[in-house]
Amino acid sequence: MIAIIDYGAGNIFSVKNALDYLGFENKLTDKKEDIEKADAIILPGVGAFPWAMNMLGLSGLIDTIKEQAKIKPFLGICLGMQLLFEKSYEFEECKGLGLIGGYVDKINEPDLVIPHMGWNKLVYNHDCPLFDGLGDDEYVYFVHSYKAFCDNKNLYAYCEYGSKVPAVVSDGRYIFGCQFHPEKSGKTGLKILENFAKLSQEVKKYACKKNYTMP
């Protein structure tokens, strides 16, 4: 079962509908026990970083998220991806989950329309299980005004919007983040969700490999 964390964020039902369509068991939940029992976890999100961290704090799930993300596949989507980082400067400096090194700040492209909204091409930077079965000309759907700033080792794919915009990030083990909305990105996005869901079927195998890193 894939747990979709429900902490009051926006796009939870579109994520659930996509997983239902793909045939993977899933559950919207704000319960610690469900998250601990799940084979994989998705943290969706739309809105502002400080608000989301406050809501997660009120939910009492922050420690559970940090613990579980180390031992099973974990996917942050859009704002959920940004929450993976150490901090954000959206409105104010705000501490994040700290699961991936780096920070989040406003897209600074004066000659371009902000927010970055619409379809953009994925450019792969490292191999990643989420990319299995994808071609070299894949487009995904973005809606965001802030982006991540992280080390190249954590940047698995990006798109070009004046400069590089991190599109897929990872810690190299279990934690993944998509700045775009896979559930709104057609066949490409569904394939990415399918690849993530299939990782949940291999959790025990990966958990036995304490030094496992992605190729």
C-alpha positions as CSV (number, residue, x, y, z in Angstrom):
1,M,0.0,0.0,0.0
2,I,1.1,3.5,-0.8
3,A,0.3,6.1,1.8
4,I,-0.5,9.6,0.4
5,I,0.0,12.0,3.3
6,D,-3.1,14.2,3.8
7,Y,-2.1,17.3,5.8
8,G,-4.5,19.8,4.1
9,A,-2.5,20.3,0.9
10,G,-4.2,20.6,-2.5
11,N,-3.6,18.0,-5.1
12,I,-4.1,14.8,-3.1
13,F,-7.1,13.5,-5.0
14,S,-5.5,13.8,-8.4
15,V,-2.5,11.8,-7.1
16,K,-4.9,9.2,-5.7
17,N,-6.9,9.0,-8.9
18,A,-3.7,8.5,-10.9
19,L,-2.6,5.6,-8.6
20,D,-6.1,4.1,-8.8
21,Y,-6.0,4.3,-12.6
22,L,-2.6,2.5,-12.5
23,G,-4.0,-0.2,-10.2
24,F,-1.8,0.4,-7.2
25,E,-3.4,0.1,-3.7
26,N,-3.2,3.5,-1.9
27,K,-4.6,5.4,1.0
28,L,-5.1,9.1,1.8
29,T,-4.1,9.3,5.5
30,D,-2.9,11.6,8.3
31,K,-2.3,8.6,10.6
32,K,1.2,7.7,11.8
33,E,0.3,4.0,11.9
34,D,-0.8,4.0,8.2
35,I,2.5,5.7,7.2
36,E,4.6,3.2,9.2
37,K,2.7,0.2,7.7
38,A,2.9,1.6,4.1
39,D,5.3,0.1,1.5
40,A,5.9,3.6,0.1
41,I,4.9,7.2,0.8
42,I,3.9,10.2,-1.3
43,L,4.0,13.8,0.1
44,P,2.0,16.0,-2.3
45,G,1.5,19.7,-1.9
46,V,0.5,23.0,-3.4
47,G,0.8,26.4,-1.7
48,A,3.4,28.1,0.4
49,F,6.3,26.4,2.1
50,P,5.9,28.0,5.6
51,W,2.2,27.1,5.7
52,A,2.9,23.5,4.6
53,M,5.6,23.1,7.3
54,N,3.3,24.5,9.9
55,M,0.5,22.1,8.8
56,L,2.9,19.1,9.0
57,G,4.0,20.3,12.4
58,L,0.4,20.4,13.6
59,S,-0.2,17.0,12.2
60,G,2.6,15.6,14.4
61,L,4.0,13.6,11.4
62,I,7.4,15.3,10.9
63,D,9.4,12.8,12.9
64,T,7.5,9.9,11.3
65,I,8.2,11.2,7.8
66,K,11.9,11.6,8.6
67,E,12.1,8.1,10.0
68,Q,10.1,6.4,7.3
69,A,11.8,8.2,4.4
70,K,15.1,6.5,5.3
71,I,13.7,2.9,5.0
72,K,11.1,3.0,2.1
73,P,10.5,4.8,-1.2
74,F,9.3,8.3,-0.5
75,L,8.2,10.8,-3.2
76,G,7.6,14.5,-2.7
77,I,5.5,16.2,-5.5
78,C,5.7,20.0,-6.3
79,L,5.7,21.7,-2.9
80,G,6.2,18.3,-1.4
81,M,9.5,18.1,-3.2
82,Q,10.5,21.5,-1.9
83,L,9.7,20.5,1.6
84,L,12.5,17.8,1.3
85,F,15.2,20.5,1.5
86,E,16.8,22.1,4.5
87,K,15.1,25.5,4.2
88,S,13.1,27.9,2.0
89,Y,13.1,31.6,1.6
90,E,9.4,31.8,0.5
91,F,8.1,34.9,2.4
92,E,10.5,34.2,5.3
93,E,13.3,31.8,6.1
94,C,11.7,28.5,7.1
95,K,13.2,25.2,8.1
96,G,12.3,22.2,5.9
97,L,12.4,18.5,6.5
98,G,16.2,18.4,5.8
99,L,16.1,15.1,3.9
100,I,18.1,16.4,1.0
101,G,20.8,19.1,1.2
102,G,20.0,22.5,-0.3
103,Y,17.4,25.2,-0.1
104,V,14.4,26.7,-2.0
105,D,14.2,30.3,-3.3
106,K,12.2,32.3,-5.9
107,I,12.9,31.8,-9.6
108,N,14.8,34.9,-10.6
109,E,14.2,35.3,-14.3
110,P,13.1,38.9,-14.9
111,D,12.5,38.3,-18.7
112,L,10.3,35.3,-18.2
113,V,6.7,34.9,-16.9
114,I,6.6,33.7,-13.3
115,P,5.2,31.3,-12.2
116,H,6.8,28.8,-14.5
117,M,3.6,27.2,-15.7
118,G,3.1,24.6,-18.5
119,W,4.9,21.8,-20.2
120,N,8.7,21.6,-20.3
121,K,11.2,19.0,-21.4
122,L,13.0,16.7,-18.9
123,V,16.8,16.7,-19.3
124,Y,18.3,13.7,-17.5
125,N,21.3,14.3,-15.3
126,H,21.8,10.9,-13.6
127,D,20.2,7.4,-14.1
128,C,17.2,6.9,-11.9
129,P,14.5,4.2,-11.4
130,L,11.8,6.7,-12.0
131,F,13.0,7.1,-15.6
132,D,12.7,3.4,-16.6
133,G,10.9,3.2,-19.9
134,L,11.1,6.9,-20.7
135,G,12.5,8.3,-23.9
136,D,14.8,11.3,-24.6
137,D,11.9,13.6,-25.5
138,E,9.6,13.6,-22.5
139,Y,7.6,16.6,-21.4
140,V,6.0,17.2,-17.9
141,Y,3.7,19.8,-16.4
142,F,4.9,22.5,-14.0
143,V,3.2,25.1,-11.9
144,H,5.6,26.9,-9.5
145,S,7.3,30.2,-8.6
146,Y,10.1,28.8,-6.4
147,K,12.8,26.2,-7.2
148,A,15.4,24.1,-5.4
149,F,19.1,24.9,-5.2
150,C,21.1,21.7,-4.6
151,D,24.3,19.8,-5.3
152,N,24.7,18.2,-8.7
153,K,24.8,14.7,-7.0
154,N,21.1,15.2,-5.9
155,L,19.9,16.7,-9.3
156,Y,18.6,13.7,-11.3
157,A,16.8,15.7,-14.0
158,Y,16.1,19.4,-14.8
159,C,14.4,21.6,-17.3
160,E,15.4,24.8,-18.9
161,Y,13.5,28.0,-17.9
162,G,16.1,30.8,-18.3
163,S,18.4,28.6,-16.3
164,K,18.3,25.1,-14.9
165,V,15.2,24.3,-12.9
166,P,15.5,21.1,-10.8
167,A,12.8,18.7,-11.9
168,V,13.7,15.4,-10.2
169,V,15.9,15.2,-7.1
170,S,17.0,12.3,-5.0
171,D,19.2,11.3,-2.1
172,G,20.5,8.4,-4.2
173,R,18.6,5.8,-2.1
174,Y,14.9,6.0,-1.2
175,I,14.0,9.7,-1.4
176,F,12.7,11.3,-4.6
177,G,11.2,14.6,-5.5
178,C,9.4,15.8,-8.6
179,Q,8.9,19.6,-9.0
180,F,6.4,18.9,-11.7
181,H,3.0,17.2,-11.3
182,P,3.4,13.6,-12.6
183,E,-0.4,13.1,-12.0
184,K,-1.0,15.9,-14.5
185,S,1.7,15.0,-17.0
186,G,0.0,12.5,-19.3
187,K,1.6,9.2,-20.1
188,T,5.1,10.4,-19.0
189,G,3.8,11.3,-15.6
190,L,1.9,8.1,-15.2
191,K,5.0,6.1,-16.1
192,I,7.0,7.9,-13.4
193,L,4.3,7.2,-10.8
194,E,4.2,3.5,-12.0
195,N,8.0,3.2,-11.6
196,F,7.8,4.7,-8.1
197,A,4.9,2.4,-7.2
198,K,6.9,-0.6,-8.4
199,L,9.7,0.3,-6.0
200,S,7.3,-0.3,-3.2
201,Q,7.2,-3.9,-4.2
202,E,10.9,-4.2,-3.7
203,V,11.2,-2.4,-0.3
204,K,12.3,-5.5,1.6
205,K,15.0,-6.3,-0.9
206,Y,16.3,-2.7,-0.8
207,A,16.0,-2.6,3.0
208,C,18.4,-5.5,3.3
209,K,21.0,-3.6,1.3
210,K,22.1,-1.0,3.9
211,N,24.6,0.5,1.5
212,Y,22.3,0.5,-1.5
213,T,22.7,3.4,-3.9
214,M,21.0,3.9,-7.3
215,P,23.1,3.2,-10.4
